[in-house]
Amino acid sequence: SNYQAIRGVEYQEVFLFISQKYWGEILTGIEGASPQQWKKLTCLHTILTRPKDGLTIFVVGESGI
């Protein structure tokens, strides 16, 4: 939620935890996205472009890991 703190910063590796619901939305696309959804997508773009060597995405179910 605080993606502004990592803008302009690079990391060797990033571990990202995403809910199953949000992962599904990413895979299927979002039509008619609200301003809040666009903000989440912008945040995600910033996070995905920070790692230099590796990005690992964990999709977390409703009950957690």
MOPAC internal coordinates of N, CA, C and O (Angstrom, degrees):
PM7 1SCF
backbone

  N    0.0000 0     0.00 0     0.00 0    0    0    0
  C    1.4611 1     0.00 0     0.00 0    1    0    0
  C    1.5241 1   111.61 1     0.00 0    2    1    0
  O    1.2310 1   120.02 1   157.88 1    3    2    1
  N    1.3209 1   117.57 1   -22.12 1    3    2    1
  C    1.4658 1   120.73 1  -179.27 1    5    3    2
  C    1.5273 1   110.08 1  -107.43 1    6    5    3
  O    1.2310 1   120.76 1  -124.37 1    7    6    5
  N    1.3319 1   116.15 1    55.63 1    7    6    5
  C    1.4531 1   119.78 1  -175.41 1    9    7    6
  C    1.5171 1   112.97 1   -67.27 1   10    9    7
  O    1.2310 1   119.50 1   159.33 1   11   10    9
  N    1.3227 1   118.55 1   -20.67 1   11   10    9
  C    1.4701 1   120.79 1   178.64 1   13   11   10
  C    1.5249 1   111.12 1   -60.52 1   14   13   11
  O    1.2310 1   120.17 1   152.77 1   15   14   13
  N    1.3254 1   117.27 1   -27.23 1   15   14   13
  C    1.4669 1   121.43 1  -178.90 1   17   15   14
  C    1.5280 1   111.84 1   -69.09 1   18   17   15
  O    1.2310 1   119.93 1   159.43 1   19   18   17
  N    1.3452 1   117.73 1   -20.57 1   19   18   17
  C    1.4683 1   119.19 1  -178.34 1   21   19   18
  C    1.5237 1   112.93 1  -108.95 1   22   21   19
  O    1.2310 1   119.74 1  -179.90 1   23   22   21
  N    1.3175 1   118.11 1     0.10 1   23   22   21
  C    1.4673 1   120.09 1   177.76 1   25   23   22
  C    1.5177 1   109.12 1   -62.19 1   26   25   23
  O    1.2310 1   120.58 1   -47.12 1   27   26   25
  N    1.3302 1   116.49 1   132.88 1   27   26   25
  C    1.4531 1   121.16 1   178.33 1   29   27   26
  C    1.5179 1   114.30 1    81.36 1   30   29   27
  O    1.2310 1   119.85 1   176.80 1   31   30   29
  N    1.3275 1   117.88 1    -3.20 1   31   30   29
  C    1.4582 1   122.24 1  -179.99 1   33   31   30
  C    1.5217 1   108.33 1  -104.64 1   34   33   31
  O    1.2310 1   120.04 1   -40.91 1   35   34   33
  N    1.3249 1   117.53 1   139.09 1   35   34   33
  C    1.4531 1   120.87 1   175.93 1   37   35   34
  C    1.5239 1   109.36 1  -109.12 1   38   37   35
  O    1.2310 1   121.22 1   -31.78 1   39   38   37
  N    1.3150 1   115.27 1   148.22 1   39   38   37
  C    1.4565 1   122.07 1   178.22 1   41   39   38
  C    1.5171 1   108.65 1  -125.36 1   42   41   39
  O    1.2310 1   120.36 1   -28.06 1   43   42   41
  N    1.3111 1   116.92 1   151.94 1   43   42   41
  C    1.4593 1   120.32 1   175.95 1   45   43   42
  C    1.5254 1   110.22 1   -65.31 1   46   45   43
  O    1.2310 1   121.02 1   133.30 1   47   46   45
  N    1.3302 1   115.66 1   -46.70 1   47   46   45
  C    1.4533 1   120.80 1  -176.67 1   49   47   46
  C    1.5208 1   109.12 1  -145.58 1   50   49   47
  O    1.2310 1   120.86 1   -35.42 1   51   50   49
  N    1.3193 1   115.97 1   144.58 1   51   50   49
  C    1.4577 1   121.19 1   179.20 1   53   51   50
  C    1.5283 1   108.52 1  -126.15 1   54   53   51
  O    1.2310 1   120.94 1   -44.72 1   55   54   53
  N    1.3343 1   115.80 1   135.28 1   55   54   53
  C    1.4607 1   123.07 1   173.49 1   57   55   54
  C    1.5250 1   106.38 1  -110.51 1   58   57   55
  O    1.2310 1   120.55 1   -59.83 1   59   58   57
  N    1.3145 1   116.56 1   120.17 1   59   58   57
  C    1.4548 1   121.91 1  -175.05 1   61   59   58
  C    1.5293 1   109.56 1  -116.96 1   62   61   59
  O    1.2310 1   120.42 1   -52.00 1   63   62   61
  N    1.3161 1   116.81 1   128.00 1   63   62   61
  C    1.4619 1   122.84 1   177.88 1   65   63   62
  C    1.5327 1   107.72 1  -107.22 1   66   65   63
  O    1.2310 1   120.80 1   -58.22 1   67   66   65
  N    1.3435 1   116.08 1   121.78 1   67   66   65
  C    1.4595 1   122.32 1  -177.32 1   69   67   66
  C    1.5248 1   108.47 1  -126.50 1   70   69   67
  O    1.2310 1   120.85 1   -39.97 1   71   70   69
  N    1.3157 1   115.98 1   140.03 1   71   70   69
  C    1.4696 1   119.16 1   178.10 1   73   71   70
  C    1.5268 1   109.77 1   -68.47 1   74   73   71
  O    1.2310 1   121.38 1   -25.36 1   75   74   73
  N    1.3046 1   114.97 1   154.64 1   75   74   73
  C    1.4559 1   121.73 1   179.61 1   77   75   74
  C    1.5285 1   110.88 1   -59.04 1   78   77   75
  O    1.2310 1   120.94 1   140.45 1   79   78   77
  N    1.3117 1   115.81 1   -39.55 1   79   78   77
  C    1.4690 1   120.96 1  -179.77 1   81   79   78
  C    1.5273 1   110.73 1   -63.55 1   82   81   79
  O    1.2310 1   120.45 1   132.11 1   83   82   81
  N    1.3255 1   116.75 1   -47.89 1   83   82   81
  C    1.4660 1   120.75 1  -178.47 1   85   83   82
  C    1.5288 1   110.51 1   -66.41 1   86   85   83
  O    1.2310 1   119.97 1   141.70 1   87   86   85
  N    1.3232 1   117.67 1   -38.30 1   87   86   85
  C    1.4652 1   121.55 1   177.28 1   89   87   86
  C    1.5309 1   110.09 1   -60.06 1   90   89   87
  O    1.2310 1   120.68 1   137.42 1   91   90   89
  N    1.3267 1   116.31 1   -42.58 1   91   90   89
  C    1.4592 1   120.95 1   177.32 1   93   91   90
  C    1.5154 1   111.92 1   -61.42 1   94   93   91
  O    1.2310 1   120.31 1   139.41 1   95   94   93
  N    1.3301 1   117.01 1   -40.59 1   95   94   93
  C    1.4614 1   121.16 1   177.71 1   97   95   94
  C    1.5250 1   110.97 1   -63.97 1   98   97   95
  O    1.2310 1   120.46 1   140.70 1   99   98   97
  N    1.3085 1   116.73 1   -39.30 1   99   98   97
  C    1.4650 1   120.83 1   179.29 1  101   99   98
  C    1.5280 1   109.93 1   -64.38 1  102  101   99
  O    1.2310 1   120.65 1   135.78 1  103  102  101
  N    1.3308 1   116.37 1   -44.22 1  103  102  101
  C    1.4622 1   120.60 1  -177.43 1  105  103  102
  C    1.5275 1   113.22 1   -68.85 1  106  105  103
  O    1.2310 1   120.20 1   143.49 1  107  106  105
  N    1.3215 1   117.22 1   -36.51 1  107  106  105
  C    1.4619 1   120.37 1  -176.51 1  109  107  106
  C    1.5228 1   113.17 1   -93.96 1  110  109  107
  O    1.2310 1   120.16 1   163.94 1  111  110  109
  N    1.3111 1   117.29 1   -16.06 1  111  110  109
  C    1.4593 1   120.60 1  -178.35 1  113  111  110
  C    1.5143 1   111.10 1    89.13 1  114  113  111
  O    1.2310 1   121.29 1   -20.64 1  115  114  113
  N    1.3134 1   115.13 1   159.36 1  115  114  113
  C    1.4624 1   121.00 1  -178.70 1  117  115  114
  C    1.5233 1   107.95 1  -125.13 1  118  117  115
  O    1.2310 1   120.61 1   -63.20 1  119  118  117
  N    1.3277 1   116.44 1   116.80 1  119  118  117
  C    1.4563 1   120.38 1   176.65 1  121  119  118
  C    1.5135 1   109.28 1   -92.17 1  122  121  119
  O    1.2310 1   120.76 1   -41.05 1  123  122  121
  N    1.3180 1   116.14 1   138.95 1  123  122  121
  C    1.4584 1   120.42 1   177.73 1  125  123  122
  C    1.5192 1   112.45 1    63.44 1  126  125  123
  O    1.2310 1   120.64 1  -135.15 1  127  126  125
  N    1.3275 1   116.38 1    44.85 1  127  126  125
  C    1.4678 1   121.13 1  -177.24 1  129  127  126
  C    1.5259 1   111.46 1   -61.31 1  130  129  127
  O    1.2310 1   121.50 1   -40.74 1  131  130  129
  N    1.3101 1   114.74 1   139.26 1  131  130  129
  C    1.4641 1   121.15 1   176.86 1  133  131  130
  C    1.5231 1   109.07 1   -78.76 1  134  133  131
  O    1.2310 1   119.73 1   -13.45 1  135  134  133
  N    1.3310 1   118.11 1   166.55 1  135  134  133
  C    1.4735 1   120.23 1   176.53 1  137  135  134
  C    1.5348 1   112.66 1   -56.79 1  138  137  135
  O    1.2310 1   120.07 1   144.08 1  139  138  137
  N    1.3360 1   117.48 1   -35.92 1  139  138  137
  C    1.4603 1   120.50 1   178.74 1  141  139  138
  C    1.5244 1   110.69 1   -67.15 1  142  141  139
  O    1.2310 1   120.10 1   140.90 1  143  142  141
  N    1.3353 1   117.42 1   -39.10 1  143  142  141
  C    1.4601 1   120.85 1   178.28 1  145  143  142
  C    1.5272 1   110.95 1   -67.38 1  146  145  143
  O    1.2310 1   120.21 1   141.93 1  147  146  145
  N    1.3362 1   117.21 1   -38.07 1  147  146  145
  C    1.4651 1   119.86 1   177.21 1  149  147  146
  C    1.5170 1   110.99 1   -64.60 1  150  149  147
  O    1.2310 1   120.76 1   143.06 1  151  150  149
  N    1.3195 1   116.14 1   -36.94 1  151  150  149
  C    1.4622 1   119.64 1   177.92 1  153  151  150
  C    1.5270 1   110.28 1   -63.55 1  154  153  151
  O    1.2310 1   120.19 1   137.87 1  155  154  153
  N    1.3439 1   117.24 1   -42.13 1  155  154  153
  C    1.4663 1   121.04 1   177.82 1  157  155  154
  C    1.5300 1   110.67 1   -62.63 1  158  157  155
  O    1.2310 1   120.27 1   139.36 1  159  158  157
  N    1.3288 1   117.09 1   -40.64 1  159  158  157
  C    1.4647 1   120.51 1   179.76 1  161  159  158
  C    1.5228 1   111.50 1   -67.43 1  162  161  159
  O    1.2310 1   120.25 1   140.74 1  163  162  161
  N    1.3239 1   117.12 1   -39.26 1  163  162  161
  C    1.4650 1   121.08 1   176.51 1  165  163  162
  C    1.5170 1   110.10 1   -63.06 1  166  165  163
  O    1.2310 1   120.71 1   137.60 1  167  166  165
  N    1.3166 1   116.25 1   -42.40 1  167  166  165
  C    1.4622 1   122.06 1   177.20 1  169  167  166
  C    1.5212 1   109.76 1   -60.29 1  170  169  167
  O    1.2310 1   120.24 1   135.25 1  171  170  169
  N    1.3235 1   117.14 1   -44.75 1  171  170  169
  C    1.4506 1   121.39 1  -179.20 1  173  171  170
  C    1.5292 1   110.79 1   -62.42 1  174  173  171
  O    1.2310 1   119.95 1   138.30 1  175  174  173
  N    1.3147 1   117.70 1   -41.70 1  175  174  173
  C    1.4652 1   120.99 1   177.95 1  177  175  174
  C    1.5237 1   110.73 1   -59.73 1  178  177  175
  O    1.2310 1   120.56 1   135.96 1  179  178  177
  N    1.3171 1   116.53 1   -44.04 1  179  178  177
  C    1.4680 1   120.69 1   178.85 1  181  179  178
  C    1.5219 1   110.74 1   -60.98 1  182  181  179
  O    1.2310 1   120.47 1   134.92 1  183  182  181
  N    1.3146 1   116.70 1   -45.08 1  183  182  181
  C    1.4669 1   121.29 1  -179.09 1  185  183  182
  C    1.5232 1   111.29 1   -65.06 1  186  185  183
  O    1.2310 1   120.05 1   137.75 1  187  186  185
  N    1.3313 1   117.51 1   -42.25 1  187  186  185
  C    1.4633 1   121.20 1  -176.94 1  189  187  186
  C    1.5219 1   113.48 1   -69.60 1  190  189  187
  O    1.2310 1   120.09 1   160.05 1  191  190  189
  N    1.3221 1   117.44 1   -19.95 1  191  190  189
  C    1.4696 1   119.80 1  -178.68 1  193  191  190
  C    1.5264 1   113.14 1   -98.04 1  194  193  191
  O    1.2310 1   118.91 1  -175.54 1  195  194  193
  N    1.3210 1   119.68 1     4.46 1  195  194  193
  C    1.4644 1   122.30 1  -178.11 1  197  195  194
  C    1.5252 1   114.64 1   -84.56 1  198  197  195
  O    1.2310 1   118.25 1   143.72 1  199  198  197
  N    1.3240 1   120.93 1   -36.28 1  199  198  197
  C    1.4738 1   118.98 1  -174.56 1  201  199  198
  C    1.5279 1   112.20 1   -73.23 1  202  201  199
  O    1.2310 1   121.07 1   -40.15 1  203  202  201
  N    1.3477 1   115.57 1   139.85 1  203  202  201
  C    1.4544 1   121.13 1   177.88 1  205  203  202
  C    1.5199 1   111.39 1   -88.83 1  206  205  203
  O    1.2310 1   119.66 1   141.72 1  207  206  205
  N    1.3183 1   118.26 1   -38.28 1  207  206  205
  C    1.4559 1   121.47 1  -173.43 1  209  207  206
  C    1.5219 1   114.97 1  -111.98 1  210  209  207
  O    1.2310 1   119.43 1   147.31 1  211  210  209
  N    1.3116 1   118.69 1   -32.69 1  211  210  209
  C    1.4533 1   118.31 1  -174.40 1  213  211  210
  C    1.5123 1   113.45 1  -157.22 1  214  213  211
  O    1.2310 1   121.58 1   -33.47 1  215  214  213
  N    1.3227 1   114.59 1   146.53 1  215  214  213
  C    1.4550 1   122.24 1   175.34 1  217  215  214
  C    1.5224 1   107.12 1  -133.79 1  218  217  215
  O    1.2310 1   120.48 1   -55.95 1  219  218  217
  N    1.3243 1   116.69 1   124.05 1  219  218  217
  C    1.4505 1   121.74 1   177.36 1  221  219  218
  C    1.5250 1   107.37 1  -119.48 1  222  221  219
  O    1.2310 1   121.14 1   -53.53 1  223  222  221
  N    1.3348 1   115.43 1   126.47 1  223  222  221
  C    1.4590 1   120.91 1  -179.58 1  225  223  222
  C    1.5153 1   108.78 1  -110.45 1  226  225  223
  O    1.2310 1   120.80 1   -54.96 1  227  226  225
  N    1.3224 1   116.07 1   125.04 1  227  226  225
  C    1.4552 1   123.15 1   175.59 1  229  227  226
  C    1.5255 1   107.85 1  -105.58 1  230  229  227
  O    1.2310 1   120.35 1   -56.76 1  231  230  229
  N    1.3212 1   116.93 1   123.24 1  231  230  229
  C    1.4572 1   121.50 1   176.86 1  233  231  230
  C    1.5180 1   106.68 1   -97.21 1  234  233  231
  O    1.2310 1   120.96 1   -63.39 1  235  234  233
  N    1.3275 1   115.76 1   116.61 1  235  234  233
  C    1.4590 1   122.17 1  -172.68 1  237  235  234
  C    1.5185 1   109.76 1  -101.32 1  238  237  235
  O    1.2310 1   120.62 1   -50.86 1  239  238  237
  N    1.3288 1   116.42 1   129.14 1  239  238  237
  C    1.4601 1   121.81 1   178.85 1  241  239  238
  C    1.5142 1   110.96 1   -74.99 1  242  241  239
  O    1.2310 1   121.35 1    -0.32 1  243  242  241
  N    1.3016 1   115.03 1   179.68 1  243  242  241
  C    1.4645 1   121.95 1  -178.23 1  245  243  242
  C    1.5126 1   112.94 1   -59.51 1  246  245  243
  O    1.2310 1   120.22 1   146.05 1  247  246  245
  N    1.3253 1   117.19 1   -33.95 1  247  246  245
  C    1.4590 1   119.91 1  -176.44 1  249  247  246
  C    1.5278 1   112.84 1   -90.66 1  250  249  247
  O    1.2310 1   120.08 1  -177.76 1  251  250  249
  N    1.3459 1   117.45 1     2.24 1  251  250  249
  C    1.4704 1   120.90 1  -179.29 1  253  251  250
  C    1.4999 1   110.74 1    97.03 1  254  253  251
  O    1.2310 1   121.29 1    13.82 1  255  254  253
  N    1.3192 1   115.14 1  -166.18 1  255  254  253
  C    1.4720 1   120.51 1  -177.11 1  257  255  254
  C    1.5086 1   110.21 1   -82.03 1  258  257  255
  O    1.2310 1   120.10 1   180.00 1  259  258  257

